[in-house]
């Protein structure tokens, strides 16, 4: 018989190991992403902003600030630099001319697309020794974890 509480401790140890692995994986992917970005004229925060616009579409400075956890003034400076480099443009909302939205331009979209494809190629190389079943299982479990974290 197992001592009372043994399963709980075992569970906590397993969760601690999972958290550590996820933290290390995230750090490695972030570092690889920065290596890829070093070949482009944008900074990591600009990449994150472009990625939000790519995934969620046009948004206000306030909305983008909230997603990036930055002050509006910091986001405004970020958007100014991206606009100067013709990655984004400010457009007035047709329904309310007081509202200005940030719109991703073709060059910003091209950079996002290229960088993401290079990150995917890196991950594909890492997974080369995994079987199709292992890759499918990993994808399903990561997807389930992501859904749980998002509260779906």
Secondary structure as a PSIPRED ss2 file (coil, helix, strand):
# PSIPRED VFORMAT (PSIPRED V4.0)

   1 X C   1.000  0.000  0.000
   2 X C   1.000  0.000  0.000
   3 X C   1.000  0.000  0.000
   4 X C   1.000  0.000  0.000
   5 X C   1.000  0.000  0.000
   6 X H   0.000  1.000  0.000
   7 X H   0.000  1.000  0.000
   8 X H   0.000  1.000  0.000
   9 X H   0.000  1.000  0.000
  10 X H   0.000  1.000  0.000
  11 X H   0.000  1.000  0.000
  12 X H   0.000  1.000  0.000
  13 X H   0.000  1.000  0.000
  14 X H   0.000  1.000  0.000
  15 X H   0.000  1.000  0.000
  16 X H   0.000  1.000  0.000
  17 X H   0.000  1.000  0.000
  18 X H   0.000  1.000  0.000
  19 X H   0.000  1.000  0.000
  20 X H   0.000  1.000  0.000
  21 X H   0.000  1.000  0.000
  22 X H   0.000  1.000  0.000
  23 X H   0.000  1.000  0.000
  24 X H   0.000  1.000  0.000
  25 X H   0.000  1.000  0.000
  26 X H   0.000  1.000  0.000
  27 X H   0.000  1.000  0.000
  28 X H   0.000  1.000  0.000
  29 X H   0.000  1.000  0.000
  30 X H   0.000  1.000  0.000
  31 X H   0.000  1.000  0.000
  32 X H   0.000  1.000  0.000
  33 X H   0.000  1.000  0.000
  34 X H   0.000  1.000  0.000
  35 X H   0.000  1.000  0.000
  36 X H   0.000  1.000  0.000
  37 X H   0.000  1.000  0.000
  38 X C   1.000  0.000  0.000
  39 X C   1.000  0.000  0.000
  40 X C   1.000  0.000  0.000
  41 X C   1.000  0.000  0.000
  42 X C   1.000  0.000  0.000
  43 X C   1.000  0.000  0.000
  44 X H   0.000  1.000  0.000
  45 X H   0.000  1.000  0.000
  46 X H   0.000  1.000  0.000
  47 X H   0.000  1.000  0.000
  48 X H   0.000  1.000  0.000
  49 X H   0.000  1.000  0.000
  50 X H   0.000  1.000  0.000
  51 X H   0.000  1.000  0.000
  52 X H   0.000  1.000  0.000
  53 X H   0.000  1.000  0.000
  54 X H   0.000  1.000  0.000
  55 X H   0.000  1.000  0.000
  56 X H   0.000  1.000  0.000
  57 X C   1.000  0.000  0.000
  58 X C   1.000  0.000  0.000
  59 X E   0.000  0.000  1.000
  60 X C   1.000  0.000  0.000
  61 X H   0.000  1.000  0.000
  62 X H   0.000  1.000  0.000
  63 X H   0.000  1.000  0.000
  64 X H   0.000  1.000  0.000
  65 X H   0.000  1.000  0.000
  66 X H   0.000  1.000  0.000
  67 X H   0.000  1.000  0.000
  68 X H   0.000  1.000  0.000
  69 X C   1.000  0.000  0.000
  70 X C   1.000  0.000  0.000
  71 X C   1.000  0.000  0.000
  72 X H   0.000  1.000  0.000
  73 X H   0.000  1.000  0.000
  74 X H   0.000  1.000  0.000
  75 X H   0.000  1.000  0.000
  76 X H   0.000  1.000  0.000
  77 X H   0.000  1.000  0.000
  78 X H   0.000  1.000  0.000
  79 X H   0.000  1.000  0.000
  80 X H   0.000  1.000  0.000
  81 X H   0.000  1.000  0.000
  82 X H   0.000  1.000  0.000
  83 X H   0.000  1.000  0.000
  84 X H   0.000  1.000  0.000
  85 X C   1.000  0.000  0.000
  86 X C   1.000  0.000  0.000
  87 X C   1.000  0.000  0.000
  88 X E   0.000  0.000  1.000
  89 X E   0.000  0.000  1.000
  90 X E   0.000  0.000  1.000
  91 X E   0.000  0.000  1.000
  92 X E   0.000  0.000  1.000
  93 X E   0.000  0.000  1.000
  94 X C   1.000  0.000  0.000
  95 X C   1.000  0.000  0.000
  96 X E   0.000  0.000  1.000
  97 X E   0.000  0.000  1.000
  98 X E   0.000  0.000  1.000
  99 X E   0.000  0.000  1.000
 100 X E   0.000  0.000  1.000
 101 X E   0.000  0.000  1.000
 102 X E   0.000  0.000  1.000
 103 X E   0.000  0.000  1.000
 104 X E   0.000  0.000  1.000
 105 X C   1.000  0.000  0.000
 106 X H   0.000  1.000  0.000
 107 X H   0.000  1.000  0.000
 108 X H   0.000  1.000  0.000
 109 X H   0.000  1.000  0.000
 110 X H   0.000  1.000  0.000
 111 X H   0.000  1.000  0.000
 112 X H   0.000  1.000  0.000
 113 X H   0.000  1.000  0.000
 114 X H   0.000  1.000  0.000
 115 X H   0.000  1.000  0.000
 116 X H   0.000  1.000  0.000
 117 X H   0.000  1.000  0.000
 118 X H   0.000  1.000  0.000
 119 X H   0.000  1.000  0.000
 120 X H   0.000  1.000  0.000
 121 X H   0.000  1.000  0.000
 122 X H   0.000  1.000  0.000
 123 X H   0.000  1.000  0.000
 124 X H   0.000  1.000  0.000
 125 X H   0.000  1.000  0.000
 126 X H   0.000  1.000  0.000
 127 X C   1.000  0.000  0.000
 128 X C   1.000  0.000  0.000
 129 X C   1.000  0.000  0.000
 130 X C   1.000  0.000  0.000
 131 X C   1.000  0.000  0.000
 132 X H   0.000  1.000  0.000
 133 X H   0.000  1.000  0.000
 134 X H   0.000  1.000  0.000
 135 X H   0.000  1.000  0.000
 136 X H   0.000  1.000  0.000
 137 X H   0.000  1.000  0.000
 138 X H   0.000  1.000  0.000
 139 X H   0.000  1.000  0.000
 140 X H   0.000  1.000  0.000
 141 X H   0.000  1.000  0.000
 142 X H   0.000  1.000  0.000
 143 X H   0.000  1.000  0.000
 144 X H   0.000  1.000  0.000
 145 X H   0.000  1.000  0.000
 146 X H   0.000  1.000  0.000
 147 X H   0.000  1.000  0.000
 148 X H   0.000  1.000  0.000
 149 X H   0.000  1.000  0.000
 150 X H   0.000  1.000  0.000
 151 X C   1.000  0.000  0.000
 152 X C   1.000  0.000  0.000
